Structures are given as C-alpha cells and as structure tokens.
Amino acid sequence: MEGKSTVHSGEKPYMYSVCGRGFSQSSALSEHKCSDNGEKLLKFRDCGNQFNCPPDLERYQRSYTGQYPLTCSECGKEFTRSSSLWRHQRIHTDERSFKCSDCEKCFKSSRDLLHHQLVHSDERLFRCSQCGTGFKTSSNLSKHQRIHTGEKLFTCSECGKGFRDSFTLLRHHQRVHTDERPFKCSDCGKCFKSSQELMSHQRVHTDERPFRCSHCGTGFRESSHLTRHQRVHTGERPFTCSICGNGFTESSSLLKHQRVHTDERPFKCPDCGQCFKSSGELLRHQHIHNDERPFRCSHCGTGFKTSSNLTRHQRVHNEERPFICSAFGKDFTNSSDQVTHQ
C-alpha cells in the first residue's frame, strides 16, 4: 500500500543521481537504472534475444513460454505482471487517477502522465555527439544513436527482423505475430493492439495536436511526426545509403531508395502478377484493372485515376503552362509536350 500511495500522491522519493529523474517506487528506479545502461545486456538462452534489464527479460520469457499467471476477471485476458493487470483493468472502469498539474488532463497510468508532461516542456538535456540532436530522455538518445551505428541488438524469434531496442521488439511481437486488439475506441468502436495506438487514434476525433514545432508552430498528433517534420528545418538526414551515400530524413525513404540498387520488387499485383518496388507504385498500377476514378475536377467533374493526371488536367482550366522551352520560349501544360517539342 505504501508504494501505491506515493504513486497516487505524485511523490517521487527515489532519485537517480545520474540523470536526476525521480520515481515513486524503488522497483521503478531499479528498472530505470538497468535500461539507462545499454551495455549490460542479458541474453535469453532459448532464442538469443538480448535485454537491458532483468524485468524485460522476465516478461519476454513468460511471453515466449506462454506463462500468464494473472487473469482479468472481466474479460479473461492473462498477464505476466500484476502491474500490467492493474493498468489493463482501467480499460473496463475508465479510471484516470493521474492528473497533469499543468493542464489538468487525466491519464490512466503514471507512465502516460509522464510521457504527456514532456509536451509542456521543450527541454532536451541529452544531445547526440554525432549530429547534435537533443532528446528529452537518455533512453531516447541511446535509441537514436543506433541510427548512426546501424546496431540492431534485438531480433524477433518469429521472423528474424532486427530492432534497436527491446520495447520495439516486444511491441512488434504483439502487433505482428498476435491479432489481439483489446483497446477499443469509445467514439467509433475501432480496436487497437496497444493503449498508445488507441491514444494516438483518439486525436483523430478531437483533432488534438499537442506536439508543436518550435521553428514554425505547426502542430502534430504524434511526436514521431514532429521529429520527422523538424528535419525539414534542420536539414538533418540521418539515414544514409551505404552504396551511394545519399541521405534521407526517414528510414522508410532509405528502404525504398535501396531498391534502386537491388531492383527488389516485393509488392505484387494480385490481378496480373506484376511486381513493384513500392506500395505506391502498386496502388497506381491497380487502377489499370478497374475503372475507378476517385480524383475529380472541381471545374468540370471529369474523373481521373491518379492525382497527377488531375493536376495536369486542371491546367487546361486555369491556363497554367509551367514548362517552358529554353530555346524558343514556348510554354506547355505538361513536361511530356515540352520534351516532344524539343
């Protein structure tokens, strides 16, 4: 009871001297100390996965072996930890006992509250020695630094995919290799695999954009979207192609680019079997197999299969001719006409 009273009162008597962070329970402090030191890795002997601290290893062991000793009396869902069961039960009660002192918004767990409170402060004490990017927590800095090193210490035993941290591995295992979706949106009924996904989704209904860019003031629903956006201002391109040296702002852009070198075409059309390098190319191709024309001209109502075709068509109405011949000065509505002319 003593541990729970400090949680609800907001008191954090257990301090970590390295980063100055306080905790309401000694067990939380111990776990943080382990996660803060990325060098002390624990290996699970059955599959070789590595973890930063004993609690993460213990949780994974139970998930791996299917040992779930605690059961929710409402829905029958099983858990490996009493704290996880306690947090889960708030889904049924909608209890939000953790209140933000800045905006009075309430949350179901101290972790959700702590994560939210970072919105009210833009202080970034932890800086990357390679690119200078600042982070609000040392764990986020540690994860970021693996972008530069390419280190992926945590491997999924099901599919072999590598991850930079144990949390992302656990989340991947839950999302990809299980189809359980216990978190339901009260507005539209859509279900999600994690409370974080549900919280992020709910901003669609409220249009809440708590993550604001300090450069231009643009708001975002998720911190990851803000991080990507800020690279527009800083020019940071942390994802570099090992073959040609081109830099990219997102790992997904690097992945798509690398297919230029490998000619890998993982996206296959179910109608004709033709393969493509990206899902966008496949989607555009699939318009060939149907007569769906979702892009409509606001002037005349003509429908088009792609947005680019609509853009070209609209130049007929507004008389825009952006492509100019450098030799004769003649202008054209699209680049293909310009090339033909030259």
C-alpha positions as CSV (number, residue, x, y, z in Angstrom):
1,M,0.0,0.0,0.0
2,E,2.9,2.3,0.7
3,G,4.1,2.0,-3.0
4,K,0.6,2.8,-4.3
5,S,0.2,5.9,-2.0
6,T,3.3,7.5,-3.4
7,V,2.1,6.7,-7.0
8,H,-1.2,8.5,-6.4
9,S,0.2,11.4,-4.4
10,G,2.7,12.2,-7.2
11,E,5.6,12.0,-4.6
12,K,8.9,10.7,-6.1
13,P,11.3,10.0,-3.3
14,Y,13.5,7.6,-5.2
15,M,16.0,9.7,-7.2
16,Y,18.6,8.5,-9.9
17,S,21.8,10.6,-9.4
18,V,22.9,10.2,-13.0
19,C,20.0,12.0,-14.7
20,G,18.2,13.5,-11.7
21,R,14.9,11.7,-12.5
22,G,12.6,10.8,-9.6
23,F,10.5,7.7,-9.2
24,S,7.5,6.8,-6.9
25,Q,8.7,3.3,-6.3
26,S,12.1,1.7,-5.7
27,S,11.4,-1.0,-8.3
28,A,10.8,1.6,-11.0
29,L,14.2,3.2,-10.1
30,S,16.0,-0.2,-10.3
31,E,14.4,-0.9,-13.7
32,H,15.4,2.6,-15.0
33,K,19.0,2.1,-13.9
34,C,19.2,-1.1,-15.9
35,S,17.6,0.5,-19.1
36,D,19.9,3.5,-18.8
37,N,22.9,1.3,-19.2
38,G,22.7,-0.2,-22.7
39,E,25.9,-2.1,-22.3
40,K,24.8,-4.7,-19.7
41,L,22.8,-7.0,-21.9
42,L,21.0,-10.1,-20.7
43,K,20.5,-13.0,-23.2
44,F,17.6,-15.3,-23.4
45,R,19.2,-18.7,-24.0
46,D,16.3,-20.3,-26.0
47,C,16.3,-17.8,-28.9
48,G,19.3,-15.5,-28.2
49,N,17.3,-12.2,-27.8
50,Q,19.1,-9.7,-25.6
51,F,17.6,-7.3,-23.0
52,N,18.8,-4.3,-21.0
53,C,17.4,-5.3,-17.6
54,P,16.0,-8.4,-15.7
55,P,12.3,-7.3,-15.7
56,D,12.3,-7.1,-19.6
57,L,14.0,-10.5,-19.8
58,E,11.5,-12.0,-17.3
59,R,8.5,-10.5,-19.2
60,Y,9.8,-11.9,-22.5
61,Q,10.4,-15.3,-21.0
62,R,6.8,-15.5,-19.9
63,S,5.5,-14.4,-23.3
64,Y,7.8,-16.8,-25.0
65,T,6.8,-19.8,-22.9
66,G,3.1,-18.8,-22.7
67,Q,3.1,-18.5,-18.9
68,Y,0.4,-15.9,-17.9
69,P,-0.3,-16.4,-14.2
70,L,-2.7,-13.4,-13.7
71,T,-6.2,-13.2,-15.3
72,C,-8.6,-10.3,-15.6
73,S,-11.9,-11.1,-14.0
74,E,-13.8,-9.0,-16.5
75,C,-12.6,-10.3,-19.9
76,G,-10.3,-13.2,-19.1
77,K,-7.2,-11.7,-20.6
78,E,-4.0,-13.0,-19.0
79,F,-0.9,-11.1,-17.8
80,T,2.6,-11.8,-16.7
81,R,2.7,-8.9,-14.2
82,S,0.3,-7.6,-11.5
83,S,1.0,-4.0,-12.6
84,S,0.0,-4.9,-16.2
85,L,-3.2,-6.4,-15.0
86,W,-3.9,-3.4,-12.8
87,R,-3.3,-1.0,-15.7
88,H,-5.4,-3.2,-18.0
89,Q,-8.4,-3.2,-15.6
90,R,-8.7,0.6,-16.1
91,I,-10.0,-0.2,-19.7
92,H,-13.1,-1.6,-18.1
93,T,-13.5,1.2,-15.5
94,D,-12.1,4.1,-17.5
95,E,-10.4,5.3,-14.2
96,R,-8.0,8.1,-14.8
97,S,-6.3,8.9,-11.5
98,F,-3.1,10.5,-12.7
99,K,-3.7,14.3,-13.3
100,C,-1.4,16.7,-15.1
101,S,-0.6,19.7,-12.9
102,D,-0.2,22.0,-16.0
103,C,-3.4,21.4,-18.0
104,E,-5.4,19.1,-15.6
105,K,-5.8,16.4,-18.2
106,C,-6.1,12.9,-16.6
107,F,-4.4,9.7,-17.5
108,K,-4.8,6.0,-16.7
109,S,-1.2,5.4,-15.7
110,S,1.8,7.4,-14.3
111,R,3.8,6.5,-17.4
112,D,1.1,8.1,-19.7
113,L,1.2,11.2,-17.5
114,L,5.0,11.4,-17.5
115,H,5.0,11.0,-21.3
116,H,2.3,13.7,-21.6
117,Q,4.2,16.2,-19.4
118,L,7.0,16.3,-21.9
119,V,4.5,18.2,-24.1
120,H,4.7,21.2,-21.7
121,S,8.5,21.4,-21.8
122,D,10.8,21.6,-24.7
123,E,13.9,21.0,-22.6
124,R,16.2,18.5,-24.3
125,L,19.2,17.7,-22.0
126,F,20.5,14.7,-23.8
127,R,22.4,15.5,-27.0
128,C,23.8,13.2,-29.7
129,S,27.6,13.7,-30.0
130,Q,27.4,12.9,-33.8
131,C,24.6,15.1,-35.1
132,G,23.7,17.3,-32.1
133,T,20.1,16.3,-32.0
134,G,18.6,16.8,-28.5
135,F,16.3,14.4,-26.6
136,K,14.2,14.6,-23.5
137,T,15.3,11.3,-22.1
138,S,18.6,9.4,-22.1
139,S,16.8,6.2,-23.4
140,N,15.6,8.1,-26.5
141,L,19.2,9.3,-27.1
142,S,20.5,5.7,-26.8
143,K,17.9,4.5,-29.3
144,H,18.7,7.4,-31.6
145,Q,22.5,6.7,-31.6
146,R,21.8,3.3,-33.0
147,I,20.6,5.1,-36.2
148,H,24.2,6.2,-36.7
149,T,25.8,2.8,-35.8
150,G,23.1,0.7,-37.6
151,E,23.1,-1.5,-34.5
152,K,20.1,-3.8,-34.1
153,L,20.6,-5.8,-30.9
154,F,17.1,-7.2,-30.6
155,T,15.9,-9.9,-33.1
156,C,12.4,-11.3,-33.4
157,S,12.5,-15.1,-33.0
158,E,9.4,-15.4,-35.2
159,C,10.5,-13.6,-38.4
160,G,14.2,-12.6,-37.8
161,K,13.5,-8.9,-38.0
162,G,16.0,-6.7,-36.1
163,F,15.2,-3.8,-33.7
164,R,17.2,-1.2,-31.9
165,D,15.5,-1.7,-28.5
166,S,13.7,-4.3,-26.5
167,F,10.5,-2.3,-26.3
168,T,10.1,-2.0,-30.1
169,L,10.8,-5.8,-30.3
170,L,8.0,-6.5,-27.7
171,R,5.6,-4.2,-29.5
172,H,6.4,-5.8,-32.9
173,H,5.8,-9.2,-31.4
174,Q,2.4,-8.2,-30.1
175,R,1.3,-6.3,-33.2
176,V,2.5,-8.6,-35.9
177,H,2.5,-12.1,-34.5
178,T,-0.7,-11.9,-32.4
179,D,-4.0,-10.5,-33.6
180,E,-5.4,-9.5,-30.2
181,R,-6.8,-5.9,-30.1
182,P,-8.1,-5.3,-26.6
183,F,-8.1,-1.5,-26.7
184,K,-11.4,-0.1,-28.2
185,C,-12.2,3.4,-29.2
186,S,-15.3,4.7,-27.4
187,D,-16.1,7.1,-30.3
188,C,-16.0,4.8,-33.4
189,G,-15.5,1.2,-32.0
190,K,-12.2,0.6,-33.7
191,C,-9.9,-1.7,-31.8
192,F,-6.1,-1.5,-31.3
193,K,-3.3,-3.7,-30.1
194,S,-1.9,-1.1,-27.6
195,S,-3.1,1.8,-25.4
196,Q,-0.6,4.0,-27.2
197,E,-2.2,3.2,-30.6
198,L,-5.6,4.0,-29.2
199,M,-4.5,7.3,-27.6
200,S,-2.9,8.3,-30.9
201,H,-6.1,7.3,-32.8
202,Q,-8.4,9.3,-30.5
203,R,-6.7,12.5,-31.6
204,V,-8.4,11.9,-35.0
205,H,-11.7,12.6,-33.3
206,T,-10.5,15.5,-31.1
207,D,-8.0,17.0,-33.7
208,E,-5.7,17.5,-30.7
209,R,-2.2,18.3,-31.9
210,P,0.0,18.5,-28.7
211,F,3.3,18.3,-30.5
212,R,4.3,21.7,-31.8
213,C,7.3,22.6,-33.9
214,S,9.5,25.3,-32.2
215,H,10.5,26.7,-35.6
216,C,7.2,27.2,-37.4
217,G,4.5,26.4,-34.8
218,T,2.9,23.5,-36.9
219,G,1.1,21.0,-34.6
220,F,1.2,17.2,-34.9
221,R,-0.8,14.4,-33.3
222,E,2.3,12.3,-32.7
223,S,5.8,13.1,-31.5
224,S,7.4,10.9,-34.3
225,H,5.6,13.1,-36.9
226,L,7.1,16.2,-35.3
227,T,10.6,14.6,-35.3
228,R,10.3,13.9,-39.0
229,H,9.0,17.4,-39.7
230,Q,11.8,19.1,-37.8
231,R,14.3,17.6,-40.2
232,V,12.9,20.0,-42.8
233,H,14.2,22.9,-40.8
234,T,17.5,21.4,-39.6
235,G,18.3,19.6,-42.9
236,E,19.2,16.5,-40.9
237,R,19.3,13.3,-43.0
238,P,20.4,10.6,-40.5
239,F,19.6,7.6,-42.8
240,T,22.4,7.1,-45.3
241,C,22.7,4.7,-48.2
242,S,25.8,2.5,-47.8
243,I,26.1,2.1,-51.5
244,C,25.8,5.6,-52.9
245,G,25.9,7.8,-49.8
246,N,22.6,9.6,-50.4
247,G,21.0,10.8,-47.1
248,F,17.3,10.6,-46.2
249,T,15.1,12.0,-43.5
250,E,13.2,8.8,-42.9
251,S,14.2,5.1,-42.7
252,S,11.3,4.2,-44.9
253,S,12.7,6.5,-47.6
254,L,16.1,4.9,-47.4
255,L,14.5,1.4,-47.7
256,K,12.6,2.5,-50.8
257,H,15.8,4.1,-52.3
258,Q,17.9,0.9,-51.7
259,R,15.6,-1.0,-54.1
260,V,17.1,1.2,-56.9
261,H,20.3,-0.7,-56.3
262,T,18.9,-4.1,-55.6
263,D,16.0,-4.0,-58.0
264,E,13.9,-5.7,-55.3
265,R,10.2,-5.6,-56.2
266,P,8.3,-7.0,-53.1
267,F,4.8,-5.6,-54.0
268,K,3.0,-8.0,-56.3
269,C,-0.3,-7.2,-58.1
270,P,-2.9,-9.9,-57.3
271,D,-4.6,-9.4,-60.7
272,C,-1.7,-9.8,-63.2
273,G,1.3,-10.8,-61.1
274,Q,3.4,-7.8,-62.0
275,C,5.8,-6.7,-59.2
276,F,6.7,-3.2,-58.0
277,K,9.3,-1.5,-55.8
278,S,6.8,0.4,-53.6
279,S,3.2,0.1,-52.4
280,G,2.5,3.5,-54.1
281,E,3.6,2.1,-57.5
282,L,1.4,-1.0,-57.0
283,L,-1.6,1.2,-56.0
284,R,-1.2,3.4,-59.1
285,H,-0.9,0.2,-61.3
286,Q,-4.0,-1.4,-59.9
287,H,-6.1,1.4,-61.4
288,I,-5.5,-0.3,-64.7
289,H,-7.6,-3.3,-63.6
290,N,-10.6,-1.2,-62.7
291,D,-12.3,1.9,-64.0
292,E,-12.4,3.7,-60.6
293,R,-11.6,7.4,-61.0
294,P,-11.5,8.9,-57.4
295,F,-9.9,12.2,-58.4
296,R,-12.5,14.6,-59.8
297,C,-12.1,18.0,-61.4
298,S,-13.9,20.7,-59.4
299,H,-14.5,22.7,-62.6
300,C,-16.0,20.1,-65.0
301,G,-16.4,17.0,-62.9
302,T,-14.1,14.8,-65.1
303,G,-12.7,11.9,-63.1
304,F,-9.1,10.6,-63.1
305,K,-7.3,7.5,-61.8
306,T,-4.4,9.4,-60.3
307,S,-3.9,12.8,-58.6
308,S,-1.1,13.7,-61.1
309,N,-3.4,13.3,-64.0
310,L,-6.0,15.5,-62.4
311,T,-3.3,18.2,-61.8
312,R,-2.3,18.1,-65.4
313,H,-6.0,18.4,-66.5
314,Q,-6.7,21.3,-64.2
315,R,-4.0,23.4,-66.1
316,V,-6.5,23.4,-69.0
317,H,-9.0,25.4,-66.9
318,N,-6.5,27.8,-65.3
319,E,-4.4,28.1,-68.4
320,E,-1.2,27.4,-66.4
321,R,1.7,26.4,-68.7
322,P,4.7,25.9,-66.3
323,F,7.0,24.1,-68.8
324,I,9.0,26.5,-71.0
325,C,11.3,25.7,-73.9
326,S,14.7,27.3,-73.1
327,A,15.5,27.8,-76.9
328,F,12.3,29.3,-78.2
329,G,10.4,30.4,-75.0
330,K,7.3,28.3,-75.9
331,D,5.3,27.1,-72.9
332,F,3.5,23.8,-72.3
333,T,1.0,22.5,-69.8
334,N,3.0,19.2,-69.1
335,S,6.6,18.2,-69.3
336,S,6.0,15.4,-71.9
337,D,4.8,18.0,-74.5
338,Q,7.9,20.1,-73.8
339,V,10.2,17.1,-74.4
340,T,8.4,16.2,-77.6
341,H,8.7,19.8,-78.8
342,Q,12.5,20.0,-78.1
